[in-house]
Amino acid sequence: MSMRSLIRNTVLAAAALSTVACVSTSDVEKLQSQISDLQEQLAQVKRTASSKEEVSNVNKTIADQTQTLLKSNATLVAKVDQIEDKIQNAQGATEQTNYRLDRMTQQLTQTQHDVDELKAAAARAASASPVPAPSGSEVTVQPVTAPSEDPMQTYQAAYRDYQRGNYDLAVAGFRDFAAKNPNSELSGNAAYWIGESLYSQKKYREAIQQFDSVVTKYPRSDKVAGALLKKGYSYIALGEKSQGIVQLQYVVHEHPTTPEAALARQKLKSLGVDSK
């Protein structure tokens, strides 16, 4: 029986009793007790309804807060992703800058060395003794021949082309010098700068072959360490990281006191590899 029906029946019973002439005290007390019980039950129903409403409100609040937290979390994740992208871009830019500085440092070192070698070669040529004229009254007239091309001028012209970024001309000039002067002290240098020209043109496979020729044909050349270093750079540029790391570690182990070894250590460190 529902609460509403119980209340209605109790009221009807009270009305019926009021119409009876003889109503006992116990009947009245019993009726009052039932009314009190109904009032208590009604109050309990109201409290239960109020509690359910509060629980509903709390659940709604929790749901709203959860949704807000989810949105905040999504925003935070997006910001973190943006920060990571900026960090990666900054690291990439730093690595490129370090790479350019490495190249400039090496080229400056090689240039200074080449200048010193050119000065020494020029001094040796200037100190060569001239051929004495034949004795006697008669002077033999030698036929006039065209002056031969100066090898130093060929080398210097090729090197200027390299510095200016005319790499095809530089390769042709250095190859011409090496072909005509195979026993020159600068032949190893010429072979090395051919490799540098190919590397600057991003012809990495050809550059690797050329640097290999420097190591095999001119093992005593001071360009060997540089050739090995640039061979490692070429492998890395081709995406063959493991091969490049091996080459750089070889430079560190075999030529530890050279500027090229310092550059190799820096590159290995940027790759997260221990050079020891």
C-alpha positions in Angstrom: 0.0 0.0 0.0 1.3 3.4 -0.9 1.9 6.2 1.6 -0.8 8.3 0.0 -3.4 5.4 0.4 -2.3 4.8 4.0 -2.8 8.5 4.9 -6.2 8.5 3.2 -7.4 5.4 5.0 -6.2 6.7 8.4 -8.1 9.9 7.8 -11.2 8.0 6.8 -10.9 5.9 9.9 -10.7 9.0 12.1 -13.8 10.4 10.4 -15.7 7.2 10.9 -14.8 7.1 14.6 -15.9 10.6 15.0 -19.4 9.6 13.9 -19.6 6.8 16.4 -21.3 7.9 19.6 -19.2 5.8 21.9 -15.4 6.3 21.2 -13.0 4.9 23.7 -9.9 6.6 24.8 -7.7 3.7 23.6 -9.2 4.2 20.1 -8.3 7.8 20.1 -4.8 7.1 21.3 -4.3 4.4 18.7 -5.4 6.8 16.0 -3.1 9.5 17.2 -0.3 6.9 17.2 -1.0 6.0 13.6 -1.1 9.7 12.6 2.3 10.2 14.3 3.7 7.2 12.5 2.4 8.6 9.2 4.0 12.0 9.9 7.3 10.3 10.7 7.1 8.3 7.5 6.3 11.4 5.5 9.2 13.3 7.0 11.5 10.3 6.2 10.2 10.4 2.6 11.0 14.1 2.4 14.5 13.5 3.8 15.1 10.7 1.3 14.0 12.8 -1.6 16.2 15.7 -0.4 19.2 13.3 -0.1 18.6 11.9 -3.6 18.5 15.5 -5.0 21.8 16.3 -3.2 23.4 13.2 -4.5 22.3 14.1 -8.0 23.7 17.6 -7.6 27.0 16.2 -6.4 27.2 13.7 -9.3 26.5 16.6 -11.7 29.2 18.7 -10.1 31.7 15.8 -10.3 30.8 15.2 -14.0 31.2 18.9 -14.8 34.6 19.0 -13.0 35.7 15.9 -14.7 34.9 17.4 -18.1 36.8 20.5 -17.2 39.8 18.5 -16.2 39.7 16.5 -19.4 39.6 19.7 -21.4 42.5 21.2 -19.3 44.5 18.0 -19.8 44.0 18.0 -23.6 45.1 21.6 -23.6 48.1 20.8 -21.5 49.1 17.9 -23.8 48.8 20.1 -26.8 51.1 22.7 -25.2 53.6 20.1 -24.2 53.7 18.8 -27.8 54.3 22.3 -29.0 57.1 22.8 -26.5 58.7 19.5 -27.6 58.5 20.5 -31.3 60.2 23.8 -30.4 62.9 22.0 -28.5 63.5 19.6 -31.4 63.6 22.4 -33.9 66.1 24.3 -31.6 68.2 21.2 -31.3 68.2 20.7 -35.1 69.2 24.3 -35.6 72.0 24.0 -33.0 73.3 20.9 -34.7 73.3 22.5 -38.1 75.1 25.5 -36.7 77.7 23.3 -35.0 78.1 21.4 -38.2 78.7 24.6 -40.2 81.2 25.8 -37.6 83.0 22.4 -37.8 83.3 22.7 -41.5 84.5 26.3 -41.3 87.1 25.4 -38.6 88.4 22.5 -40.6 88.6 24.5 -43.9 90.4 27.3 -42.1 92.9 24.9 -40.7 93.4 23.2 -44.1 93.7 26.6 -45.8 96.4 27.8 -43.5 98.3 24.6 -43.9 98.1 24.8 -47.7 99.3 28.4 -47.6 102.3 27.3 -45.6 103.0 24.5 -48.1 102.7 26.9 -51.0 105.1 29.3 -49.4 107.6 26.5 -48.8 107.3 25.3 -52.4 107.7 28.8 -53.8 110.8 29.3 -51.6 112.3 26.0 -52.8 111.7 27.0 -56.4 113.3 30.5 -55.9 116.4 29.0 -54.3 117.0 26.6 -57.3 120.4 27.3 -58.9 120.2 28.8 -62.5 121.8 26.8 -65.3 125.3 28.5 -66.1 125.9 29.8 -69.6 128.4 27.9 -71.8 132.0 29.2 -71.7 133.8 30.5 -74.8 133.2 33.2 -77.3 130.5 31.4 -79.1 127.1 31.4 -77.5 124.7 28.7 -78.6 121.3 30.1 -79.3 118.6 27.8 -78.0 115.3 27.7 -79.9 112.6 29.7 -78.3 109.9 27.5 -76.8 106.6 28.4 -75.1 106.9 28.6 -71.3 105.5 25.6 -69.6 102.5 26.1 -67.3 103.4 26.7 -63.7 102.0 23.8 -61.5 101.6 26.2 -58.6 99.4 28.5 -60.6 97.2 25.5 -61.6 96.9 24.4 -58.0 96.2 27.9 -56.7 93.6 28.6 -59.4 91.8 25.4 -58.6 91.8 26.3 -54.9 90.4 29.7 -55.6 87.6 28.1 -57.6 86.9 25.9 -54.5 86.7 28.9 -52.2 84.4 30.7 -54.6 82.0 27.7 -54.8 82.9 26.8 -58.4 83.3 23.2 -57.5 83.2 21.7 -61.0 86.1 24.0 -62.0 87.9 23.2 -58.8 87.6 19.4 -59.4 88.8 19.8 -63.0 91.8 22.0 -61.9 92.9 19.7 -59.0 92.6 16.6 -61.3 94.7 18.4 -64.0 97.3 19.3 -61.4 97.4 15.7 -59.9 97.7 14.2 -63.4 100.6 16.4 -64.5 102.4 16.4 -61.1 101.9 12.9 -59.6 105.0 13.2 -57.5 104.3 16.6 -56.1 104.0 17.2 -52.4 100.6 18.8 -53.1 99.2 15.8 -54.9 97.6 14.4 -51.8 96.2 17.9 -51.0 94.7 18.1 -54.6 93.1 14.7 -54.1 91.6 15.8 -50.8 90.1 19.0 -52.2 88.5 17.1 -55.0 86.7 15.1 -52.3 85.8 18.3 -50.5 84.4 19.8 -53.7 82.2 16.6 -54.3 81.1 16.7 -50.6 80.1 20.4 -51.0 78.0 19.4 -54.0 76.3 16.7 -51.8 77.8 14.0 -54.1 78.4 11.9 -51.0 79.1 8.5 -52.7 81.7 10.0 -55.0 83.2 12.0 -52.1 83.6 8.8 -50.1 85.5 7.1 -53.0 87.7 10.2 -53.4 88.5 10.3 -49.7 89.3 6.6 -49.8 91.8 7.4 -52.6 93.5 10.0 -50.4 94.0 7.4 -47.6 95.2 4.6 -50.0 97.4 6.6 -52.4 98.8 9.2 -50.0 98.9 7.4 -46.6 101.6 9.8 -45.3 99.7 12.9 -46.3 98.5 15.1 -43.5 95.1 15.1 -45.2 94.4 11.5 -44.2 92.7 12.5 -40.9 90.6 15.1 -42.7 89.7 12.5 -45.4 88.6 10.0 -42.8 86.6 12.7 -41.0 84.7 13.8 -44.1 84.2 10.2 -45.1 82.3 9.8 -41.8 80.3 12.9 -42.4 79.4 11.6 -45.8 78.0 8.3 -44.5 76.0 10.2 -41.9 74.6 12.5 -44.6 73.6 9.4 -46.6 71.7 8.1 -43.5 74.2 5.4 -42.9 74.8 6.4 -39.3 76.6 3.3 -38.1 79.2 3.5 -40.8 79.7 7.2 -40.1 80.2 6.5 -36.4 82.8 3.9 -37.1 84.7 6.3 -39.3 84.6 9.1 -36.7 85.7 6.7 -33.9 88.6 5.6 -36.1 89.7 9.3 -36.5 89.6 9.7 -32.7 91.6 6.5 -32.1 94.2 6.8 -34.9 94.7 10.5 -34.9 93.8 11.6 -31.4 95.8 14.8 -31.3 94.6 16.3 -34.6 92.0 19.0 -35.0 90.0 16.4 -37.0 89.8 14.2 -33.9 88.3 17.1 -31.9 85.7 17.6 -34.6 85.0 13.9 -34.6 84.4 13.9 -30.8 82.0 16.8 -31.1 80.1 15.1 -33.9 79.9 11.8 -31.9 78.7 13.7 -28.9 75.9 15.4 -30.9 74.9 11.9 -32.0 74.8 10.7 -28.4 77.8 8.4 -28.9 80.7 8.0 -26.5 84.0 8.7 -28.3 86.1 6.8 -25.8 
